C-alpha cells in the first residue's frame, strides 16, 4: 500500500472514531428520550376516554338511603379516584361504579315530613307525615305507655315533628327511658 492510501484510511478511522465518540451516543440518547416521552404521554393522556355510570349512595343516621346517578367520562384514573376520595367503593365493573357515603345527619325526607309517633302496638316510630294518617318509616323500641305522662302520650299520638339531627337525637334519648326491655 502506498503512503497516500494509508493516510486516507487513517483519516477515515479518525473521523469514524470521532463520530462514534461524540455523536453516536447523542442519537441513541435522543431515541431513548423519545420512547420515554411517548410512554408518558400515553399514560397521562389516554387516547380514548371511558364513560361509566356512577351511583352515589348516601346513608343517613335514620337509615334512609338516597341514590344519585351520574354519567362520568374518565380521562385519567388518578383524577377520577381523587374526585371520589371521600366515598367508599362498594362495587365496580366496566359499566357501573357504586360509591357509598355515611352522612352524619338525618335525611331530607325526615326534615321535611318526618314525625315521631307511637304505633298501634306501642312502638316508638317515625312516620312519613302525621302518625294518624301516614305509614311508618322506621321503628325503634316498645314503650311502656303506662309510665308515660299524659302530655307525652298525647304528643306521640299527635306526632312530634323532626326538624334537625338534634331534635331527632333528643326525642330518642328522652323516650329511651320508657322502653320495655326485651
C-alpha positions in Angstrom: 0.0 0.0 0.0 1.1 3.4 -0.7 1.6 6.1 1.7 -1.4 8.1 0.4 -3.8 5.2 0.8 -2.6 4.6 4.4 -3.1 8.3 5.3 -6.6 8.2 3.8 -7.5 5.1 5.8 -6.1 6.7 9.0 -8.1 9.9 8.4 -11.2 7.9 7.8 -10.6 5.9 11.0 -10.1 9.1 13.0 -13.4 10.6 11.6 -15.2 7.4 12.4 -13.8 7.3 16.0 -14.6 11.0 16.4 -18.2 10.4 15.1 -18.9 7.5 17.4 -17.4 9.2 20.4 -19.3 12.5 20.2 -22.4 11.9 18.0 -23.4 8.3 18.2 -24.3 8.3 21.9 -26.2 11.5 21.5 -28.5 10.0 18.8 -29.2 6.9 21.0 -29.9 9.1 23.9 -32.4 11.2 21.9 -34.1 8.0 20.6 -34.4 6.7 24.2 -35.8 10.0 25.4 -38.5 9.9 22.6 -39.6 6.4 23.7 -39.9 7.6 27.4 -41.8 10.7 26.4 -44.2 8.7 24.2 -44.9 6.3 27.1 -45.5 9.2 29.5 -47.9 10.8 27.0 -50.0 7.6 26.7 -50.2 7.0 30.4 -51.1 10.6 31.4 -53.2 11.5 28.3 -55.0 8.4 27.2 -56.1 8.4 23.6 -59.6 7.4 24.4 -62.0 8.1 27.3 -64.2 5.7 29.1 -67.8 6.6 30.1 -69.3 4.9 33.2 -72.4 5.2 35.3 -71.5 6.4 38.8 -74.1 5.7 41.5 -73.7 7.7 44.7 -75.4 6.3 47.8 -75.8 8.5 50.9 -76.7 6.6 54.1 -78.3 8.9 56.8 -78.5 8.4 60.6 -82.1 7.5 60.3 -81.4 4.6 57.9 -82.7 6.4 54.8 -80.6 5.9 51.7 -80.7 8.4 48.9 -79.2 7.5 45.5 -77.9 9.8 42.8 -76.8 8.5 39.4 -74.4 10.4 37.1 -72.6 9.6 33.8 -68.9 10.2 34.2 -66.2 10.3 31.5 -62.9 9.0 32.7 -59.9 10.6 31.1 -57.4 9.9 33.9 -57.9 7.3 36.6 -55.9 9.4 39.1 -58.3 12.3 38.6 -61.3 10.1 38.8 -60.3 8.5 42.1 -59.3 11.8 43.5 -62.8 13.3 42.9 -64.3 10.4 44.9 -61.8 10.1 47.7 -64.4 10.8 50.4 -66.6 8.0 49.2 -66.3 4.2 49.9 -66.2 2.0 46.8 -69.0 -0.7 47.0 -69.0 -2.3 43.6 -67.3 -1.7 40.3 -67.5 -3.2 36.8 -66.9 -1.8 33.3 -70.3 -0.1 33.0 -71.1 1.0 36.6 -69.3 2.1 39.8 -71.2 2.3 43.1 -69.9 4.6 45.9 -71.3 5.0 49.4 -71.0 7.7 52.0 -72.3 7.8 55.5 -73.8 11.2 56.3 -73.8 12.4 59.9 -77.3 13.9 59.7 -80.9 12.9 59.2 -82.3 12.5 55.8 -84.0 15.4 53.9 -87.3 13.3 54.0 -87.3 13.4 57.8 -86.5 17.1 57.9 -89.5 17.9 55.6 -92.1 15.4 56.6 -90.9 13.2 59.5 -92.8 12.8 62.7 -92.1 10.7 65.8 -95.2 8.9 67.0 -96.4 5.7 68.6 -97.7 2.8 66.6 -100.9 0.8 67.5 -98.6 -1.7 69.2 -96.9 0.9 71.4 -93.7 1.1 69.4 -91.8 4.4 69.1 -91.7 5.0 65.3 -91.0 7.6 62.7 -93.9 8.4 60.3 -93.9 10.0 56.9 -96.3 12.7 57.9 -98.6 12.8 61.0 -98.9 9.4 62.8 -102.7 9.0 62.4 -102.6 9.1 58.6 -99.2 8.0 57.5 -97.0 5.0 57.0 -94.1 4.0 59.3 -90.7 4.8 58.0 -88.7 3.4 60.9 -89.4 1.7 64.2 -87.3 1.8 67.4 -88.5 0.1 70.6 -91.6 -0.8 72.5 -92.7 1.9 75.0 -94.3 1.2 78.3 -97.3 3.5 77.8 -98.3 3.3 81.5 -95.1 5.0 82.5 -95.6 8.0 80.2 -97.1 11.2 81.4 -100.3 12.0 79.7 -98.7 15.1 78.0 -96.0 12.9 76.5 -98.5 10.3 75.3 -100.6 13.0 73.6 -97.5 14.4 71.9 -96.7 10.9 70.5 -100.3 10.3 69.3 -100.4 13.8 67.7 -96.8 13.5 66.3 -93.6 15.2 67.2 -92.0 16.9 64.1 -88.4 16.1 63.3 -86.7 19.3 62.1 -83.0 18.5 62.6 -80.4 16.0 63.9 -80.5 17.4 67.4 -84.3 17.1 67.8 -84.1 13.5 66.4 -81.5 12.5 69.0 -83.3 14.4 71.8 -86.6 12.6 71.2 -84.9 9.2 71.0 -83.0 9.9 74.2 -86.0 11.2 76.1 -88.2 8.2 75.3 -85.5 5.6 75.7 -86.1 5.5 79.5 -89.7 4.3 78.8 -88.6 1.4 76.6 -89.6 -2.1 77.6 -86.6 -4.4 77.9 -86.6 -7.4 75.6 
